Amino acid sequence: MYYMILAAMITNANPDSLPMPMPMIIESYVSLEKCRDGLVLAREYENFKLIKHLMFGKSAVKQYGEEGVTLLFCVKDMRSV
């Protein structure tokens, strides 16, 4: 099982700004390939750009403002069945 995760990141944190939301699961998929297909769909419908992130692999990113991004990426569920 793979999950698509949505996370927000800031490059220049302001101590007076509101805290960033915690990463959350958006969708679950039976395979990594299906999850990556979901990233492509997110790019088409939500103005995300596909990238290859050094830590998260194939991802979709959307810039907001000058200081942050919203990132979609796939993770494998490593819990025991």
N, C-alpha and C positions, 0 to 999 in steps of 0.2 A: 504494500500500500504506500502510495506517495501523496503528499499534501502540497498544495500551492499555498505559500505563506506571503502575506502582505506585511511589509515593514516600512516605517518612515525613519529617515536618518537626517541628521543636521550636520552640516560641516562647520558652522560657526555658532556654537551654543551661546545664547544670551541668558544670563542668570535670572532675568525678570520674565522670561517667556514661560508659557505653559509647558508642562511636561509632555513629551512625545507619547503617543499611544503605544501600548505593547504590541509586538507582532501578533498577528492572528491568522488562523487557518481560513482560507477562502473556499477551497474545494478539495475533495479527495479523488484520487485516481488509482486504477489498478496497476499501472505501469509508469515508468519514468517517461516513456515516449508519449503517452496520453497527457501527462502533466505538461510536457514541453509543448504539445499541441495547444493546450490551454493558454500557455504564455503567448503563443502566436495570436490566438483569438483576442486576448487582452490588448495586444498591441493594436489590432485592427479597430477595436471598439472603444478603447479608453485613451488613445493617443500615447501609449507606452512605446518605447523604443527598445528593440531587442539588443542585448549586449552579452558579452562573455565576461562575467565578473570573476576576479581572481579567487575570491573565497567561495562564492555561491554557484559558480559555473554559469550555464545558460540562464539568463534572467531577463526581465523586462523592467525598464526604469522610466520614471516620469519626473522631470524636474519641476519644482515649484519654488518660485522666488529665486534668490541668489544663494540661499543657504541650505537648501535641503532637497531631498529626493524621496520618492516613494518607490519601493523596490518589490517586485514579485519574483519569487524563486521557488524551486521544488526541493522538497526534503523527503527522505525515506523514513518511514515509521519503523524504528528499530526495537520497539517493545516486543516482548515475547508473546506468542500467540496463545 
